[in-house]
Amino acid sequence: MISVKRSIITITAISVGAMSTYALAQAEGPPDKVTEWVFQPAFDSSDAGWDKGLVPWAEAVEEATEGTVKIKLMPAGSLTSGNEAFNATVSGMTEGYAGWATVYGGVLPEGMLAYGLAMGASNPEEAWEVMWGDDYRVGDLVQEAAHERGLHWIGWTNQGANAMFTNFRVEKYEDLKGKKMRAGGPQALFHEAVGGTAVSMGAGDIYTAIRLGTIEGTYWDTGGIDDMSFQEVVDYAILPGWNPAQHQETYVNLEAWNALTDWQREQIEGIFEETYFETSQLHADQVDIALQTLKDEGGEVIRFSDEEVERMRELSIEKVWPKVAEMSDRNAEGVEIFKRFLEDKSES
């Protein structure tokens, strides 16, 4: 009983301390000093992730902090390449980064949980629940891993389905067998699981590679295909894709984050959820526009049946998720939570 009482007293003291810190931060208000951050993402301003993800979030940060945190956005290639941008933020060369685990997953494998597992969450609401819902909290695993690498996970957006865009028909996942597709990181895990050949290449090379026949298609976020003019070189969009809820993450250098005042950090954390759903909706709106652009070029949208979706989910859980789990102990824990989430969802 004594140990229980001590635990209660300790927890109470911690809770009171946390509440006092929060109250102090709120009473503190904006500092006199203006902090300026430089963010270079893995993409340039033509990418859908720029004006529908990163820009709205940066504007919300400046508004929430009453102008005491200002963010300068530099397109990929301004300071370093898109592939090197993640490590540039880790080292402190830049204060912030935005991109996908398809690019940075080799350095932070837990980012694959934030990016979205193959056939895991089906929409922003499900993704938010599994990452931040009280019963799951996979996001805490990603944040812990980010802190170990000198980063703080600070922003998130659902870009819709990461789908297959091909010059051959796909009506079941077996149709991908033997096909050469541009696929990076988690995309490659899926494509290889269905018997395809994954080809790694920079985003700027995909269009030409498809046109020349070097590859037969690509995996890409649906709302961004028209930004890349893929509708000119592919014939089909295959939905819901291998990942119906693909995400883009935003990280800030941990030292830069800790240099802010408590009030500034509270303000920025306070917009995480609202900007997630706001930017996710911007991407959702763009999906319809992008698919119509494909149709206008003579392309066709193929939607898998419910039965095929379930077959692909079973394949993903059996063959793809274990590959993600092997990358780290936190990934293994996250995969198990995703499984529990799907089980809970099927029972509800």
VOPAGU-2260 file (C-alpha; in pm, 1 decimal, decimal comma):
REM VOPAGU-2260
SITE   aa  ch    i         X         Y         Z
SITE  MET   A    0       0,0       0,0       0,0
SITE  ILE   A    1     287,9     234,3      83,0
SITE  SER   A    2     436,4     191,8    -265,0
SITE  VAL   A    3      96,8     258,5    -423,1
SITE  LYS   A    4      55,1     577,7    -221,8
SITE  ARG   A    5     402,9     688,7    -318,7
SITE  SER   A    6     322,2     622,7    -684,3
SITE  ILE   A    7       2,9     826,2    -660,1
SITE  ILE   A    8     189,5    1110,5    -491,0
SITE  THR   A    9     462,0    1097,1    -755,7
SITE  ILE   A   10     213,1    1094,0   -1043,5
SITE  THR   A   11      20,4    1379,4    -884,4
SITE  ALA   A   12     337,5    1581,3    -842,2
SITE  ILE   A   13     433,6    1522,2   -1204,6
SITE  SER   A   14      84,0    1615,8   -1322,3
SITE  VAL   A   15      80,5    1934,2   -1114,4
SITE  GLY   A   16     426,4    2019,2   -1244,0
SITE  ALA   A   17     318,3    1966,2   -1604,1
SITE  MET   A   18       7,5    2178,8   -1551,0
SITE  SER   A   19     217,7    2451,4   -1391,3
SITE  THR   A   20     460,1    2444,5   -1684,9
SITE  TYR   A   21     170,3    2469,0   -1931,5
SITE  ALA   A   22      12,6    2754,8   -1737,2
SITE  LEU   A   23     347,3    2933,4   -1722,3
SITE  ALA   A   24     395,3    2889,2   -2095,8
SITE  GLN   A   25      51,7    3034,9   -2163,6
SITE  ALA   A   26     111,8    3326,4   -1927,5
SITE  GLU   A   27     453,7    3384,1   -2079,0
SITE  GLY   A   28     317,7    3488,5   -2417,6
SITE  PRO   A   29     521,6    3563,8   -2728,9
SITE  PRO   A   30     889,6    3649,0   -2677,4
SITE  ASP   A   31    1045,6    3970,6   -2803,5
SITE  LYS   A   32    1293,0    3779,6   -3018,9
SITE  VAL   A   33    1194,3    3655,6   -3365,9
SITE  THR   A   34    1329,5    3312,7   -3460,1
SITE  GLU   A   35    1391,1    3244,7   -3828,3
SITE  TRP   A   36    1404,1    2889,0   -3958,6
SITE  VAL   A   37    1518,1    2771,0   -4301,9
SITE  PHE   A   38    1335,5    2464,6   -4432,8
SITE  GLN   A   39    1444,7    2275,0   -4740,8
SITE  PRO   A   40    1220,4    1977,4   -4819,4
SITE  ALA   A   41    1290,3    1680,5   -5042,8
SITE  PHE   A   42    1091,0    1843,8   -5324,2
SITE  ASP   A   43    1055,4    2171,8   -5509,8
SITE  SER   A   44     766,8    2415,7   -5535,4
SITE  SER   A   45     603,2    2226,0   -5824,0
SITE  ASP   A   46     525,3    1928,7   -5598,7
SITE  ALA   A   47     176,9    1898,1   -5447,8
SITE  GLY   A   48     337,5    1870,9   -5106,4
SITE  TRP   A   49     458,8    2230,1   -5132,8
SITE  ASP   A   50     146,7    2445,4   -5159,3
SITE  LYS   A   51     -96,5    2188,2   -5018,6
SITE  GLY   A   52     114,4    2068,6   -4727,9
SITE  LEU   A   53     422,6    2262,1   -4631,1
SITE  VAL   A   54     312,4    2618,6   -4710,3
SITE  PRO   A   55     -18,6    2607,6   -4516,3
SITE  TRP   A   56     161,1    2453,8   -4218,5
SITE  ALA   A   57     437,9    2717,8   -4224,5
SITE  GLU   A   58     179,7    2995,8   -4242,6
SITE  ALA   A   59      -9,6    2843,5   -3950,6
SITE  VAL   A   60     311,5    2830,9   -3744,9
SITE  GLU   A   61     378,8    3198,4   -3803,4
SITE  GLU   A   62      21,2    3288,3   -3713,2
SITE  ALA   A   63      13,3    3068,3   -3402,8
SITE  THR   A   64     339,6    3212,7   -3272,7
SITE  GLU   A   65     225,7    3568,8   -3352,9
SITE  GLY   A   66     511,3    3615,2   -3595,2
SITE  THR   A   67     784,5    3512,3   -3350,7
SITE  VAL   A   68     873,7    3205,0   -3557,6
SITE  LYS   A   69     921,9    3274,2   -3927,1
SITE  ILE   A   70     993,0    3000,3   -4178,1
SITE  LYS   A   71    1182,4    3048,2   -4503,6
SITE  LEU   A   72    1103,7    2772,1   -4751,9
SITE  MET   A   73    1374,4    2675,1   -4998,8
SITE  PRO   A   74    1299,7    2426,3   -5278,5
SITE  ALA   A   75    1510,2    2112,9   -5312,8
SITE  GLY   A   76    1842,7    2191,8   -5473,9
SITE  SER   A   77    1869,3    2538,4   -5322,4
SITE  LEU   A   78    2105,7    2434,0   -5043,8
SITE  THR   A   79    2142,6    2061,2   -5098,3
SITE  SER   A   80    1979,7    1786,7   -5303,6
SITE  GLY   A   81    1638,2    1648,0   -5215,7
SITE  ASN   A   82    1798,2    1316,8   -5117,1
SITE  GLU   A   83    2041,6    1492,3   -4883,0
SITE  ALA   A   84    1790,6    1733,5   -4731,0
SITE  PHE   A   85    1694,2    1507,0   -4439,9
SITE  ASN   A   86    2052,1    1471,9   -4319,9
SITE  ALA   A   87    2101,7    1845,3   -4366,1
SITE  THR   A   88    1835,2    1904,2   -4101,3
SITE  VAL   A   89    1981,6    1636,2   -3873,8
SITE  SER   A   90    2320,7    1810,4   -3889,8
SITE  GLY   A   91    2174,3    2157,5   -3837,0
SITE  MET   A   92    2264,2    2286,7   -4183,2
SITE  THR   A   93    1892,9    2366,7   -4214,2
SITE  GLU   A   94    1635,6    2392,4   -3939,8
SITE  GLY   A   95    1363,1    2191,8   -4107,9
SITE  TYR   A   96    1270,8    1922,2   -4358,9
SITE  ALA   A   97     956,5    1783,7   -4519,6
SITE  GLY   A   98     937,4    1464,0   -4720,0
SITE  TRP   A   99     851,1    1095,9   -4725,4
SITE  ALA   A  100     991,7     773,6   -4585,8
SITE  THR   A  101    1041,0     667,6   -4947,5
SITE  VAL   A  102    1335,9     911,6   -4931,2
SITE  TYR   A  103    1449,9     924,6   -4568,1
SITE  GLY   A  104    1339,7     578,7   -4446,0
SITE  GLY   A  105    1693,9     442,6   -4460,3
SITE  VAL   A  106    1798,1     693,2   -4192,5
SITE  LEU   A  107    1477,5     692,6   -3987,0
SITE  PRO   A  108    1298,0     362,0   -4053,7
SITE  GLU   A  109    1024,7     450,7   -3803,5
SITE  GLY   A  110     916,9     711,2   -4057,1
SITE  MET   A  111     759,1     425,3   -4250,4
SITE  LEU   A  112     499,4     404,4   -3974,0
SITE  ALA   A  113     419,0     773,2   -4022,3
SITE  TYR   A  114     422,5     739,8   -4402,3
SITE  GLY   A  115     163,7     462,3   -4374,7
SITE  LEU   A  116     181,1      84,9   -4396,3
SITE  ALA   A  117      74,8     -98,4   -4708,9
SITE  MET   A  118    -306,1    -129,0   -4702,3
SITE  GLY   A  119    -308,1       0,8   -4343,4
SITE  ALA   A  120    -521,0     310,8   -4282,2
SITE  SER   A  121    -776,6     390,4   -4551,4
SITE  ASN   A  122    -828,4     763,6   -4488,1
SITE  PRO   A  123    -706,1    1056,4   -4274,2
SITE  GLU   A  124    -941,4     975,4   -3988,0
SITE  GLU   A  125    -814,7     618,9   -3957,5
SITE  ALA   A  126    -453,5     730,7   -3991,3
SITE  TRP   A  127    -495,6     987,4   -3714,2
SITE  GLU   A  128    -660,8     730,4   -3488,8
SITE  VAL   A  129    -384,4     471,7   -3520,5
SITE  MET   A  130    -106,3     729,1   -3485,8
SITE  TRP   A  131    -248,7     953,5   -3213,9
SITE  GLY   A  132    -563,9     789,8   -3074,9
SITE  ASP   A  133    -547,2     710,5   -2702,3
SITE  ASP   A  134    -568,9     334,9   -2765,3
SITE  TYR   A  135    -279,5     319,1   -3014,7
SITE  ARG   A  136     -29,6     611,9   -3017,4
SITE  VAL   A  137     204,3     479,0   -3287,1
SITE  GLY   A  138     311,5     840,9   -3334,1
SITE  ASP   A  139     492,6     831,9   -2999,9
SITE  LEU   A  140     724,6     562,8   -3138,5
SITE  VAL   A  141     810,8     781,2   -3437,3
SITE  GLN   A  142     871,1    1082,9   -3215,5
SITE  GLU   A  143    1101,9     887,4   -2983,5
SITE  ALA   A  144    1307,7     769,4   -3281,1
SITE  ALA   A  145    1319,2    1120,2   -3427,6
SITE  HIS   A  146    1450,4    1259,2   -3098,1
SITE  GLU   A  147    1728,1    1000,4   -3094,0
SITE  ARG   A  148    1837,8    1129,9   -3434,0
SITE  GLY   A  149    1826,1    1494,0   -3329,5
SITE  LEU   A  150    1487,3    1580,1   -3481,5
SITE  HIS   A  151    1138,0    1668,4   -3363,0
SITE  TRP   A  152     835,1    1556,3   -3566,4
SITE  ILE   A  153     639,2    1875,1   -3607,8
SITE  GLY   A  154     393,1    1844,1   -3899,3
SITE  TRP   A  155     200,3    1582,5   -4098,9
SITE  THR   A  156     -31,4    1562,7   -4399,1
SITE  ASN   A  157    -222,8    1284,2   -4574,0
SITE  GLN   A  158    -163,6    1308,4   -4948,2
SITE  GLY   A  159    -426,9    1052,8   -5040,5
SITE  ALA   A  160    -362,9     723,5   -5215,3
SITE  ASN   A  161     -13,1     633,0   -5325,2
SITE  ALA   A  162    -121,2     443,0   -5632,1
SITE  MET   A  163      14,0     263,2   -5936,1
SITE  PHE   A  164      32,7     462,7   -6259,2
SITE  THR   A  165     108,2     230,0   -6545,7
SITE  ASN   A  166      99,5     170,2   -6919,1
SITE  PHE   A  167     -51,1    -178,3   -6863,1
SITE  ARG   A  168    -382,1    -288,2   -6711,6
SITE  VAL   A  169    -390,3    -396,2   -6346,9
SITE  GLU   A  170    -712,9    -558,0   -6226,8
SITE  LYS   A  171    -557,2    -777,9   -5958,3
SITE  TYR   A  172    -224,2    -752,1   -5781,4
SITE  GLU   A  173     -85,1   -1049,4   -5977,1
SITE  ASP   A  174     -88,2    -826,8   -6285,6
SITE  LEU   A  175     210,1    -641,4   -6135,5
SITE  LYS   A  176     427,1    -953,5   -6144,0
SITE  GLY   A  177     738,8    -908,8   -6355,3
SITE  LYS   A  178     670,8    -540,2   -6421,7
SITE  LYS   A  179     945,2    -281,0   -6386,1
SITE  MET   A  180     814,4      10,7   -6180,8
SITE  ARG   A  181     980,2     307,8   -6020,1
SITE  ALA   A  182     942,2     237,5   -5647,8
SITE  GLY   A  183    1132,1     365,8   -5347,1
SITE  GLY   A  184    1155,4     244,9   -4987,5
SITE  PRO   A  185     816,8     114,7   -4869,3
SITE  GLN   A  186     683,6     117,1   -5225,8
SITE  ALA   A  187     963,3    -118,1   -5325,6
SITE  LEU   A  188     877,1    -355,6   -5040,8
SITE  PHE   A  189     524,5    -387,0   -5177,5
SITE  HIS   A  190     620,7    -410,3   -5544,2
SITE  GLU   A  191     873,9    -682,8   -5477,7
SITE  ALA   A  192     619,2    -869,2   -5261,9
SITE  VAL   A  193     387,5    -896,4   -5564,3
SITE  GLY   A  194     671,6   -1021,5   -5785,5
SITE  GLY   A  195     762,1    -698,1   -5960,5
SITE  THR   A  196    1100,1    -536,4   -6020,7
SITE  ALA   A  197    1147,3    -213,7   -5823,3
SITE  VAL   A  198    1361,9      52,0   -5991,2
SITE  SER   A  199    1507,2     336,9   -5787,4
SITE  MET   A  200    1543,2     674,3   -5956,9
SITE  GLY   A  201    1502,9    1042,9   -5889,8
SITE  ALA   A  202    1162,1    1201,2   -5937,3
SITE  GLY   A  203    1287,5    1413,0   -6225,7
SITE  ASP   A  204    1383,4    1104,2   -6426,5
SITE  ILE   A  205    1052,2     916,7   -6402,8
SITE  TYR   A  206     869,0    1086,7   -6690,4
SITE  THR   A  207    1147,1    1018,7   -6940,5
SITE  ALA   A  208    1201,2     663,0   -6815,5
SITE  ILE   A  209     834,1     577,7   -6871,9
SITE  ARG   A  210     828,4     746,9   -7212,6
SITE  LEU   A  211    1139,1     555,8   -7325,4
SITE  GLY   A  212    1010,0     225,9   -7187,3
SITE  THR   A  213    1288,4     189,7   -6930,6
SITE  ILE   A  214    1015,5     136,3   -6672,4
SITE  GLU   A  215     649,5      50,2   -6718,5
SITE  GLY   A  216     504,5     282,8   -6459,7
SITE  THR   A  217     552,1     443,8   -6121,2
SITE  TYR   A  218     410,0     462,6   -5771,8
SITE  TRP   A  219     307,2     819,3   -5684,6
SITE  ASP   A  220      62,5    1019,4   -5476,3
SITE  THR   A  221    -252,7    1048,2   -5685,1
SITE  GLY   A  222    -302,5    1421,0   -5642,7
SITE  GLY   A  223      47,9    1493,7   -5767,5
SITE  ILE   A  224      51,2    1315,8   -6102,6
SITE  ASP   A  225     -47,7    1622,7   -6302,4
SITE  ASP   A  226     229,8    1826,7   -6137,6
SITE  MET   A  227     470,0    1571,6   -6286,7
SITE  SER   A  228     281,2    1547,9   -6621,0
SITE  PHE   A  229     256,4    1170,4   -6579,7
SITE  GLN   A  230     -81,0    1174,3   -6755,2
SITE  GLU   A  231     116,3    1223,4   -7077,1
SITE  VAL   A  232     305,4     894,1   -7046,3
SITE  VAL   A  233      80,3     652,6   -6851,6
SITE  ASP   A  234    -250,0     496,2   -6950,6
SITE  TYR   A  235    -389,7     380,3   -6617,7
SITE  ALA   A  236    -434,8     487,1   -6256,7
SITE  ILE   A  237    -489,4     190,9   -6021,5
SITE  LEU   A  238    -684,5     271,3   -5703,1
SITE  PRO   A  239    -690,2     254,4   -5405,4
SITE  GLY   A  240    -323,2     187,8   -5471,4
SITE  TRP   A  241     -93,0      -1,6   -5239,6
SITE  ASN   A  242    -124,8     266,9   -4969,6
SITE  PRO   A  243    -465,3     440,3   -4957,7
SITE  ALA   A  244    -336,9     697,9   -4705,9
SITE  GLN   A  245      16,5     806,9   -4792,0
SITE  HIS   A  246     172,1    1074,2   -4571,2
SITE  GLN   A  247     431,1    1348,3   -4584,7
SITE  GLU   A  248     615,0    1431,4   -4263,4
SITE  THR   A  249     777,8    1754,1   -4144,4
SITE  TYR   A  250    1070,7    1753,3   -3900,7
SITE  VAL   A  251    1267,5    2028,6   -3727,8
SITE  ASN   A  252    1620,2    2008,3   -3589,7
SITE  LEU   A  253    1585,3    1919,8   -3220,4
SITE  GLU   A  254    1827,9    2187,3   -3100,4
SITE  ALA   A  255    1634,0    2449,3   -3295,9
SITE  TRP   A  256    1310,0    2317,6   -3144,6
SITE  ASN   A  257    1447,1    2324,8   -2790,1
SITE  ALA   A  258    1574,8    2678,9   -2842,0
SITE  LEU   A  259    1216,1    2804,5   -2864,1
SITE  THR   A  260    1029,9    2919,7   -2555,7
SITE  ASP   A  261     775,4    2695,4   -2386,0
SITE  TRP   A  262     501,2    2921,5   -2520,4
SITE  GLN   A  263     622,6    2893,2   -2880,2
SITE  ARG   A  264     645,3    2515,6   -2859,6
SITE  GLU   A  265     296,0    2494,6   -2709,6
SITE  GLN   A  266     158,0    2710,6   -2989,3
SITE  ILE   A  267     318,5    2502,1   -3262,9
SITE  GLU   A  268     216,2    2169,9   -3108,5
SITE  GLY   A  269    -135,3    2311,0   -3086,0
SITE  ILE   A  270    -173,2    2335,2   -3464,2
SITE  PHE   A  271     -45,1    1983,2   -3543,0
SITE  GLU   A  272    -389,1    1824,3   -3564,4
SITE  GLU   A  273    -577,1    2108,4   -3731,4
SITE  THR   A  274    -315,0    2154,0   -4003,0
SITE  TYR   A  275    -311,7    1776,6   -4058,0
SITE  PHE   A  276    -679,8    1768,0   -4146,8
SITE  GLU   A  277    -671,5    2101,1   -4331,7
SITE  THR   A  278    -384,4    2001,2   -4561,3
SITE  SER   A  279    -519,6    1648,1   -4602,3
SITE  GLN   A  280    -840,2    1797,2   -4738,9
SITE  LEU   A  281    -642,4    2015,4   -4980,7
SITE  HIS   A  282    -478,2    1700,9   -5116,2
SITE  ALA   A  283    -812,1    1518,1   -5134,8
SITE  ASP   A  284    -955,7    1801,2   -5343,9
SITE  GLN   A  285    -657,2    1779,8   -5578,4
SITE  VAL   A  286    -702,4    1404,6   -5632,9
SITE  ASP   A  287   -1024,9    1453,0   -5829,9
SITE  ILE   A  288    -858,6    1721,2   -6042,5
SITE  ALA   A  289    -556,1    1503,5   -6115,6
SITE  LEU   A  290    -762,5    1199,4   -6211,4
SITE  GLN   A  291    -977,2    1410,8   -6441,7
SITE  THR   A  292    -660,0    1537,8   -6607,6
SITE  LEU   A  293    -558,6    1176,5   -6670,5
SITE  LYS   A  294    -900,5    1098,6   -6820,1
SITE  ASP   A  295    -883,4    1406,7   -7041,7
SITE  GLU   A  296    -559,5    1267,7   -7185,2
SITE  GLY   A  297    -736,8     940,2   -7268,2
SITE  GLY   A  298    -627,3     754,0   -6956,2
SITE  GLU   A  299    -841,9     517,0   -6751,3
SITE  VAL   A  300    -896,2     485,9   -6376,1
SITE  ILE   A  301    -922,6     124,8   -6258,7
SITE  ARG   A  302   -1067,0      69,9   -5910,4
SITE  PHE   A  303   -1012,6    -261,9   -5738,3
SITE  SER   A  304   -1315,9    -451,3   -5611,3
SITE  ASP   A  305   -1367,9    -485,8   -5236,7
SITE  GLU   A  306   -1260,5    -847,2   -5264,5
SITE  GLU   A  307    -936,3    -753,0   -5437,8
SITE  VAL   A  308    -865,4    -483,6   -5180,1
SITE  GLU   A  309    -901,8    -740,3   -4904,3
SITE  ARG   A  310    -674,2    -984,6   -5089,5
SITE  MET   A  311    -411,5    -713,6   -5123,4
SITE  ARG   A  312    -442,5    -625,6   -4754,6
SITE  GLU   A  313    -389,5    -988,8   -4656,0
SITE  LEU   A  314     -84,2   -1008,5   -4882,7
SITE  SER   A  315      55,4    -685,3   -4735,2
SITE  ILE   A  316      13,9    -800,6   -4375,2
SITE  GLU   A  317     173,4   -1135,2   -4455,8
SITE  LYS   A  318     464,0   -1024,7   -4675,0
SITE  VAL   A  319     519,9    -648,5   -4650,0
SITE  TRP   A  320     456,0    -558,5   -4286,9
SITE  PRO   A  321     715,6    -808,9   -4155,9
SITE  LYS   A  322     978,9    -635,1   -4372,0
SITE  VAL   A  323     894,6    -303,7   -4205,1
SITE  ALA   A  324     897,9    -467,9   -3862,0
SITE  GLU   A  325    1247,9    -606,4   -3919,4
SITE  MET   A  326    1394,8    -256,8   -3949,7
SITE  SER   A  327    1377,3    -164,4   -3580,8
SITE  ASP   A  328    1226,3    -267,8   -3249,9
SITE  ARG   A  329     995,0      33,8   -3261,7
SITE  ASN   A  330     880,5     -62,6   -3610,0
SITE  ALA   A  331     801,1    -411,4   -3482,6
SITE  GLU   A  332     594,0    -261,9   -3201,3
SITE  GLY   A  333     421,3     -24,2   -3440,8
SITE  VAL   A  334     330,6    -304,4   -3681,5
SITE  GLU   A  335     167,8    -498,6   -3398,0
SITE  ILE   A  336     -34,7    -191,6   -3302,5
SITE  PHE   A  337    -146,1    -150,1   -3664,2
SITE  LYS   A  338    -263,5    -511,7   -3661,1
SITE  ARG   A  339    -459,7    -451,0   -3342,6
SITE  PHE   A  340    -611,0    -138,2   -3495,5
SITE  LEU   A  341    -738,0    -331,9   -3798,5
SITE  GLU   A  342    -874,9    -606,7   -3573,5
SITE  ASP   A  343   -1057,3    -350,2   -3359,9
SITE  LYS   A  344   -1193,0    -184,4   -3672,6
SITE  SER   A  345   -1323,5    -514,0   -3814,3
SITE  GLU   A  346   -1502,8    -589,7   -3488,2
SITE  SER   A  347   -1670,2    -248,2   -3456,4
